[in-house]
């Protein structure tokens, strides 16, 4: 076959090579390496079927019709790539399956060809069959096809079109199988584009057997290798399906499973995508090597551990290289769970030392580095982040174990571990629930799983409410895919939003915003385009041109209002401004009838716009200053600009120091004081991308793109070999900016913290707010100085020192919550921390002195008695406990229980048991019995315990204490 011979040449394998069912090979070289398999797929679609090779990227904006018409994304028709996919959370969750079998993964490469309104089912199926059977030469009798069998409840007929296409390609009817919605209807999410899919499954055994009954049955011998999704519907919010204006094809073939077939293996982990990593695991931890065992045959779960660690270290490496780090929410939280699962298998099953997981990263780079160069570039950073997070997890385990031990001591007779404590350990420390269960089972205690399930459900509801609130808060009117298609069919041009840049800076330093007049082209309400809306109705207004800035690029949308020409006393307040597919939608609640064709004047809230301009330009200056102070490896990870403040997330190899924060503010202030001109120009994207030192985000930019340069004309930055962008701020940005930097006046960083290891977040304010923050910092600094002098002066009065300690606490809270320079906050917090230690030391010394005096009186009263049970006045449980300790120290062999009535009616209880009385008398049991008698509770260990109660019958409590002790001795 000519085609097969041609691609065998591409694969650089012997001309006689064929890949059939699993069987032994005479030489390993007879099987194509994974890299050549990947390359053959890409070249097949690129060279033989006219697909454009593109990087791994999300194509959702194309499916939704929201891609900017001037962006490269909007030009795509048929493309091919290898997508980096992580499937470990949300709708498609494989995490729990990984390691148990030999074909599930958290990270995998999805070889895919895509059609955006170009070809559809017939071409997609034909190309897939050609590639598999002629290029890769997979035996046809090993392949089974599934198609959507229909769903009467949704009114969907079987996808007989796909079935007939496969039959026409020569697939036997016995190998073409219908399946229901769950298996053969693909959905992007709860809403959005969706459609039937047809899957290609491979039978590893073959040999003429009929394996149709094993398709979609989770058999390791018959596995899906390719899914062809035909996006022809849109799932609406009410659950209904509407036909999409354009049909799309989204296919995905897992490289790992394909290579397993072509290398004649029965497990993905036996291919060259995994064997170098498995070899590194064996070399690093010793012990038995990987044997590919599963289930009961895998004694001690050693083989499962190999698979888990190999899979998870691939996922960690790829995600971290892409800037996703283990964290506390969203994708970052999923990655944290993956890391911690890998660490547990390393330590508990493979008995590997700390740091072992990160040592496997070079093996991952060896396998994937050629396909994804970012892995080679970031190898050291990946290893450092894994090591840092592993150390944090191991530290959390130690803290968690201490909390578990303390909880067990305080539980009393209960045999159920408190669900609230377990859930807190899980949520706050990431302590695995199954590990908690194992630890407490050793002590005869069980987890309260019913209560835990209840807490999990409540937590899920809270998160859902929060997510819903965030969606509502950030939701403006956005055009749906059907309305976007209708606008394009009707030839409605994209909104001219260039007037948003129409402003000047006068001699007086004031900004003047040019007026804008526009025509209403269409109104959008209830997910449909309309020509008219009535009074009181909320709608989106589509104009031919606008001076309003739509929310994008991290900058908040403008506010303001519209008025109709000739009717300027009726305002249409603009509540939000959104951009969809090049159309700008202004959300208003109409006070009167509004119609297409109406002429309107646009009035932007100039104060809010100017504040956003100040903060957006300040954000660029901050990005430049961070790179100047922390180094060029510092990269922006996200930003959000509103009128009140700016937020900036960035990668950093080490925590930002107090001195560095001051230096960053100093660099910014220097540029502000120089009142540099801010140059802006639209240039071709290819030309702008060549600027040396250009700061960009990993996102799709329109072409041409807007370049914003501080202090250096854009033309100079574009010159070949220009170093301008290395010495100032030059960025691609669609936002609105100042024309000169002086209007920033001042910038104060009011918060800097690590979101996760390696990524920090800065909050900053500018102008008058920055000035107020500095004044607040200076005022608090004076208060701290005054308090410091009084603490250092000291006092012999316990109430006075306790009062000072409370003052330190209150001032610490105020310093922590007040908007002030972060560098100054840290300095004051360090001083206050030292003051708190000093106050606590002074309190402890005074309490010991008081306790010694009280203990001496009791010794004289109860000389050489084995049981000392009494009441004494005491201001706190801390002092009472110290009296008990001193009594036991000075009277060896005595067991002591003291009660102290308080003015509030509460009774404090503290006790200590001599070692000679153990184990017959337990302090925890003794205190619990007495406090229960007083209607309270207590906890502690066998030797010391404390608690509280509430009673007027002190003598009865003392009698109960005496009787309990005597009954045990």
Long-range contacts (C-beta under 8 A, 24 or more apart in sequence): 1-134, 3-48, 3-130, 3-134, 3-135, 4-134, 4-135, 4-137, 7-40, 7-43, 7-44, 7-135, 10-36, 10-39, 10-40, 10-43, 11-36, 11-37, 11-39, 11-40, 12-36, 17-137, 18-137, 19-136, 19-137, 19-138, 19-261, 19-262, 19-263, 19-264, 20-138, 20-139, 20-142, 20-206, 20-264, 21-139, 21-142, 21-203, 21-204, 21-205, 21-206, 21-207, 21-264, 22-204, 22-205, 22-264, 22-265, 22-266, 23-264, 25-264, 31-262, 31-263, 31-264, 32-262, 32-263, 33-272, 34-255, 34-259, 34-271, 34-272, 34-273, 34-367, 35-370, 35-371, 37-136, 37-255, 37-258, 37-259, 37-262, 38-82, 38-109, 38-111, 38-255, 38-371, 40-135, 40-136, 41-80, 41-82, 41-111, 41-131, 41-253, 41-258, 42-80, 42-81, 42-82, 42-111, 44-131, 44-135, 45-78, 45-80, 45-113, 45-127, 46-80, 49-78, 49-113, 49-127, 50-78, 51-78, 51-79, 51-80, 51-113, 52-76, 52-77, 52-78, 52-79, 52-80, 53-79, 53-80, 53-81, 54-79, 54-80, 54-81, 55-81, 56-81, 56-82, 56-83, 56-84, 57-81, 57-83, 57-700, 59-114, 59-116, 59-250, 60-188, 60-192, 61-700, 62-116, 62-248, 63-116, 63-188, 63-192, 63-193, 63-231, 63-248, 63-250, 63-481, 64-192, 64-193, 64-481, 64-484, 65-245, 65-479, 65-481, 65-484, 65-485, 65-488, 65-580, 65-581, 66-478, 66-479, 66-484, 66-580, 66-581, 67-581, 67-700, 68-579, 68-581, 68-582, 68-700, 68-702, 69-494, 69-581, 69-582, 70-582, 70-702, 70-703, 70-704, 71-700, 71-701, 71-702, 71-703, 72-685, 72-700, 72-703, 73-700, 76-114, 76-116, 77-115, 77-116, 77-117, 77-118, 78-113, 78-114, 78-115, 78-116, 78-118, 78-119, 79-113, 79-114, 79-116, 80-112, 80-113, 80-114, 81-112, 81-114, 82-109, 82-110, 82-111, 82-112, 82-255, 82-371, 83-109, 83-110, 83-111, 83-112, 83-252, 84-109, 84-110, 84-318, 84-322, 84-372, 85-109, 85-110, 85-252, 86-315, 86-318, 86-319, 86-331, 86-334, 88-315, 88-334, 88-337, 88-338, 89-331, 89-333, 89-334, 91-187, 91-189, 95-334, 95-337, 95-338, 95-341, 98-307, 98-308, 98-311, 98-312, 99-304, 99-305, 99-307, 99-308, 99-311, 99-345, 100-294, 100-304, 101-218, 101-220, 101-294, 102-220, 102-266, 102-267, 102-268, 102-269, 102-270, 102-292, 102-294, 102-307, 103-220, 103-223, 103-256, 103-257, 103-260, 103-267, 103-268, 105-254, 105-256, 105-268, 105-311, 105-314, 105-315, 106-311, 106-312, 106-315, 106-338, 107-311, 107-314, 107-315, 107-318, 107-319, 108-254, 108-255, 108-256, 109-254, 109-255, 109-256, 109-371, 110-252, 110-253, 110-254, 110-255, 111-252, 111-253, 111-254, 111-255, 111-258, 112-250, 112-251, 112-252, 112-253, 113-249, 113-251, 114-248, 114-249, 114-250, 114-251, 115-248, 115-249, 116-246, 116-248, 117-246, 117-247, 117-248, 119-249, 120-230, 120-247, 120-249, 121-161, 121-162, 121-165, 121-198, 121-230, 121-249, 122-165, 124-228, 124-230, 124-249, 124-251, 125-162, 125-165, 125-166, 125-169, 125-198, 125-228, 126-165, 126-169, 128-200, 128-226, 128-228, 128-251, 129-166, 129-169, 129-171, 132-200, 132-226, 136-258, 136-261, 136-262, 138-202, 138-261, 138-262, 139-206, 140-170, 140-171, 141-175, 141-206, 141-208, 142-202, 142-203, 142-204, 142-206, 143-171, 143-175, 143-200, 143-201, 143-202, 143-203, 144-175, 144-176, 144-177, 144-200, 144-201, 144-202, 144-203, 144-211, 144-212, 144-215, 144-222, 145-171, 145-175, 145-176, 145-177, 145-198, 145-199, 145-200, 145-201, 146-176, 146-177, 146-178, 146-179, 146-183, 146-184, 146-198, 146-199, 146-201, 146-215, 146-216, 147-176, 147-177, 147-178, 147-179, 147-184, 147-196, 147-198, 148-178, 148-179, 148-180, 148-181, 148-184, 148-185, 148-196, 148-197, 148-198, 149-178, 149-179, 149-180, 149-184, 150-178, 151-180, 151-181, 151-185, 154-181, 154-241, 156-181, 156-185, 156-196, 156-241, 159-184, 159-196, 159-198, 159-230, 162-196, 162-198, 162-230, 166-198, 174-210, 174-212, 175-212, 177-212, 177-215, 179-216, 183-216, 186-227, 186-229, 186-231, 186-250, 187-235, 190-235, 191-234, 191-235, 191-236, 191-237, 192-234, 192-235, 193-231, 193-233, 193-234, 193-235, 193-244, 193-248, 193-481, 194-231, 194-233, 194-234, 194-235, 194-241, 195-229, 195-230, 195-231, 195-232, 195-233, 195-244, 196-229, 196-230, 196-232, 197-227, 197-228, 197-229, 197-230, 198-227, 198-228, 198-230, 199-224, 199-226, 199-227, 199-228, 200-224, 200-225, 200-226, 200-227, 200-228, 201-225, 202-257, 202-261, 204-261, 204-266, 220-266, 220-267, 220-294, 221-266, 223-257, 224-257, 225-253, 225-254, 225-257, 225-258, 225-261, 226-251, 226-252, 226-253, 226-258, 227-251, 227-252, 227-253, 234-480, 234-481, 234-482, 236-527, 242-482, 244-481, 244-482, 245-481, 245-482, 245-484, 245-485, 245-486, 245-489, 246-485, 267-292, 269-306, 269-307, 269-310, 272-367, 273-367, 274-310, 274-367, 276-363, 276-366, 276-367, 277-310, 277-313, 277-314, 277-360, 277-363, 277-364, 277-367, 278-306, 278-310, 279-363, 280-359, 280-360, 280-362, 280-363, 281-306, 281-309, 281-310, 281-350, 281-360, 282-306, 284-352, 284-356, 284-359, 284-360, 285-346, 285-350, 285-351, 285-352, 285-356, 287-350, 287-351, 300-349, 301-349, 302-349, 302-350, 304-345, 304-349, 305-345, 305-346, 305-349, 305-350, 306-350, 308-341, 308-342, 308-345, 309-342, 309-345, 309-346, 309-350, 309-357, 309-360, 310-360, 312-338, 312-339, 312-341, 312-342, 313-342, 313-357, 313-360, 313-361, 313-363, 313-364, 313-386, 314-364, 314-367, 314-368, 316-342, 316-357, 316-382, 316-386, 317-361, 317-364, 317-365, 317-368, 317-375, 317-382, 318-368, 318-372, 318-375, 320-378, 320-381, 320-382, 320-385, 320-386, 320-758, 321-372, 321-374, 321-375, 321-377, 321-378, 321-382, 322-374, 322-698, 323-635, 323-637, 323-651, 323-698, 325-385, 325-756, 325-757, 325-758, 325-759, 326-385, 326-389, 326-756, 326-757, 327-755, 327-756, 327-759, 328-755, 328-756, 332-755, 332-756, 336-389, 336-430, 336-756, 337-430, 339-386, 339-389, 339-390, 339-393, 340-393, 340-430, 340-432, 343-390, 343-393, 343-394, 344-432, 344-435, 354-390, 354-391, 354-394, 355-387, 355-390, 357-386, 357-390, 358-382, 358-383, 358-384, 358-386, 358-387, 358-390, 359-383, 361-386, 381-653, 381-758, 384-653, 384-758, 385-757, 385-758, 388-757, 388-758, 389-757, 392-757, 393-430, 396-429, 396-430, 396-431, 397-429, 397-431, 397-435, 399-429, 400-425, 400-429, 400-431, 400-436, 401-439, 404-436, 404-439, 404-440, 408-440, 408-443, 408-445, 409-924, 409-939, 409-940, 409-941, 410-924, 410-939, 410-940, 411-445, 412-924, 412-928, 412-939, 415-444, 415-445, 415-446, 416-445, 416-446, 416-447, 416-448, 417-445, 417-446, 417-447, 417-448, 418-448, 419-447, 419-448, 419-451, 419-452, 419-454, 419-455, 420-451, 420-455, 422-447, 422-448, 422-452, 423-452, 423-455, 423-456, 423-459, 427-459, 476-551, 476-557, 476-575, 476-576, 476-577, 476-578, 476-585, 476-587, 477-524, 477-538, 477-539, 477-540, 477-576, 477-578, 477-585, 477-587, 478-578, 478-580, 478-585, 479-524, 479-540, 479-580, 479-581, 479-583, 479-585, 480-527, 482-527, 483-524, 483-527, 483-528, 483-529, 484-580, 484-581, 484-583, 486-529, 487-522, 487-529, 487-542, 487-581, 487-583, 488-581, 492-521, 492-522, 492-542, 492-583, 493-544, 494-581, 494-582, 494-583, 495-542, 495-543, 495-544, 495-545, 495-546, 495-582, 495-583, 495-584, 496-544, 496-545, 496-546, 497-545, 497-546, 497-547, 497-548, 497-549, 497-550, 497-584, 498-545, 499-545, 499-546, 499-547, 499-602, 500-546, 500-547, 500-548, 500-549, 500-558, 500-736, 501-680, 501-736, 502-547, 503-736, 503-739, 504-739, 505-739, 505-740, 509-742, 509-743, 511-606, 511-610, 511-613, 511-739, 513-547, 513-604, 513-606, 513-609, 514-547, 515-601, 515-602, 516-545, 516-546, 516-547, 516-601, 516-602, 517-565, 517-599, 517-600, 517-601, 517-602, 518-543, 518-544, 518-545, 518-546, 518-599, 518-600, 518-602, 519-543, 519-544, 519-597, 519-598, 519-599, 519-600, 520-594, 520-595, 520-596, 520-597, 520-598, 520-599, 520-600, 521-596, 522-596, 523-594, 523-595, 523-596, 524-585, 531-595, 531-596, 532-593, 532-594, 532-595, 532-596, 533-590, 533-593, 533-594, 534-590, 534-593, 535-590, 535-591, 535-592, 535-593, 536-589, 536-590, 536-591, 537-589, 537-590, 538-587, 538-588, 538-589, 538-590, 539-587, 539-588, 539-589, 539-590, 539-594, 540-578, 540-585, 540-586, 540-587, 540-588, 541-572, 541-585, 541-586, 541-587, 541-588, 541-594, 542-583, 542-584, 542-585, 542-586, 543-584, 543-586, 543-600, 543-602, 546-577, 546-584, 546-586, 546-602, 547-602, 547-604, 548-574, 548-577, 548-584, 548-586, 548-602, 548-604, 549-577, 549-604, 549-609, 549-612, 549-735, 549-736, 550-577, 550-578, 550-579, 550-584, 550-585, 551-576, 551-577, 551-578, 551-579, 552-579, 552-734, 553-733, 553-734, 553-735, 554-619, 554-638, 554-639, 554-640, 554-641, 554-735, 555-612, 555-616, 555-641, 555-735, 555-736, 556-612, 556-640, 556-641, 556-642, 556-643, 558-604, 558-605, 558-608, 558-609, 558-612, 559-604, 559-605, 559-608, 560-602, 560-603, 560-604, 560-605, 561-603, 562-586, 562-588, 562-600, 562-601, 562-602, 562-603, 563-600, 563-601, 563-603, 564-594, 564-598, 564-599, 564-600, 564-601, 565-599, 565-600, 565-601, 568-601, 572-600, 607-643, 608-643, 609-736, 610-743, 611-643, 611-644, 612-641, 612-642, 612-643, 612-735, 612-736, 613-736, 613-737, 613-738, 613-743, 614-738, 614-743, 614-744, 614-766, 614-767, 615-641, 615-642, 615-643, 615-645, 615-646, 615-766, 616-641, 616-646, 616-733, 616-735, 616-736, 616-737, 617-678, 617-710, 617-737, 617-738, 617-741, 617-743, 617-744, 618-646, 618-668, 618-744, 618-747, 618-764, 618-766, 619-646, 619-648, 620-708, 620-710, 620-729, 620-731, 620-733, 620-737, 621-668, 621-671, 621-672, 621-710, 621-729, 621-741, 621-744, 621-747, 622-646, 622-648, 622-664, 622-668, 622-747, 622-762, 622-764, 623-648, 623-650, 623-695, 623-729, 623-731, 624-667, 624-671, 624-695, 624-710, 624-728, 624-729, 625-664, 625-665, 625-667, 625-668, 626-650, 626-664, 627-695, 628-664, 628-667, 629-660, 629-663, 629-664, 629-667, 630-656, 630-660, 632-693, 636-695, 636-697, 637-759, 638-697, 641-735, 644-765, 644-769, 645-750, 645-763, 645-764, 645-765, 645-769, 646-763, 646-764, 646-765, 646-766, 647-761, 647-762, 647-763, 648-761, 648-762, 648-764, 649-755, 649-759, 649-760, 649-761, 649-762, 650-759, 650-760, 650-762, 651-758, 651-759, 652-758, 652-759, 652-760, 653-758, 655-754, 655-760, 656-752, 656-760, 658-823, 658-826, 658-827, 659-823, 661-749, 661-752, 661-821, 661-822, 661-823, 661-826, 662-823, 664-749, 665-747, 665-748, 665-749, 665-821, 665-823, 668-744, 668-747, 669-746, 669-747, 671-710, 671-711, 671-741, 672-741, 672-742, 672-744, 672-745, 672-746, 672-747, 673-742, 674-711, 674-741, 675-740, 675-741, 675-742, 676-710, 676-711, 676-728, 676-740, 676-741, 677-710, 677-711, 677-739, 677-740, 678-708, 678-709, 678-710, 678-737, 678-738, 678-739, 678-740, 678-741, 679-708, 679-709, 679-710, 679-712, 679-713, 679-714, 680-706, 680-707, 680-708, 680-709, 680-714, 680-737, 681-706, 681-707, 681-714, 681-715, 682-706, 682-707, 683-707, 683-714, 683-718, 687-718, 688-718, 688-732, 690-718, 691-717, 691-718, 691-722, 691-725, 691-730, 692-721, 692-722, 692-723, 692-725, 692-726, 693-723, 693-725, 693-726, 693-730, 694-725, 694-730, 694-731, 694-732, 695-725, 695-729, 695-730, 695-731, 696-731, 696-732, 701-732, 702-734, 705-732, 706-732, 706-733, 706-734, 707-731, 707-732, 707-733, 708-732, 708-733, 708-735, 708-737, 710-741, 711-741, 743-767, 745-770, 745-771, 746-770, 746-771, 746-774, 748-773, 748-774, 748-820, 748-821, 749-821, 749-822, 749-823, 750-819, 750-820, 750-821, 750-822, 751-822, 752-822, 765-819, 769-819, 772-819, 773-819, 773-820, 773-821, 774-820, 774-821, 776-818, 776-819, 776-820, 777-818, 777-820, 777-821, 777-824, 777-825, 777-828, 780-811, 780-814, 780-815, 780-818, 780-820, 780-828, 781-824, 781-828, 783-811, 784-811, 784-815, 784-828, 784-831, 784-832, 787-811, 787-835, 788-831, 788-835, 791-835, 791-838, 791-839, 792-838, 794-842, 795-842, 796-846, 798-843, 798-846, 798-847, 798-850, 798-875, 801-839, 801-842, 801-843, 801-846, 802-843, 804-839, 805-836, 805-839, 805-840, 805-843, 808-832, 808-835, 808-836, 808-839, 809-836, 812-836, 847-876, 847-878, 847-879, 847-882, 848-882, 850-879, 851-879, 851-882, 851-883, 851-885, 851-886, 852-886, 854-879, 854-883, 855-883, 855-886, 855-887, 855-890, 858-883, 858-887, 858-898, 859-887, 859-890, 859-891, 862-891, 862-894, 864-891, 865-894, 866-893, 866-894, 866-895, 866-914, 866-969, 867-894, 867-895, 867-896, 867-962, 867-965, 867-966, 867-969, 868-894, 868-895, 868-896, 868-897, 868-898, 869-896, 869-897, 869-898, 869-958, 869-961, 869-962, 869-965, 870-898, 870-899, 870-958, 871-898, 871-899, 871-900, 871-901, 871-954, 871-958, 872-898, 872-900, 873-900, 873-901, 874-898, 874-900, 874-908, 876-908, 877-908, 877-910, 877-946, 877-948, 880-908, 880-909, 880-910, 880-946, 881-910, 881-944, 881-946, 883-910, 884-910, 884-911, 884-912, 884-944, 885-912, 885-944, 887-912, 888-912, 888-914, 895-921, 895-965, 897-926, 897-927, 897-930, 897-961, 897-965, 899-930, 899-954, 899-957, 899-958, 899-961, 901-954, 905-950, 905-952, 906-948, 906-949, 906-950, 907-934, 907-936, 907-948, 907-949, 907-950, 907-951, 907-954, 907-957, 908-946, 908-948, 909-934, 909-936, 909-938, 909-946, 909-947, 909-948, 909-949, 910-945, 910-946, 911-944, 911-945, 911-946, 912-943, 912-944, 912-945, 913-942, 913-943, 913-944, 915-943, 917-968, 917-969, 918-942, 918-943, 920-968, 920-969, 921-965, 921-968, 921-969, 922-968, 925-964, 925-968, 926-961, 926-964, 926-965, 926-968, 929-960, 929-961, 929-964, 930-957, 930-960, 930-961, 930-964, 933-957, 933-960
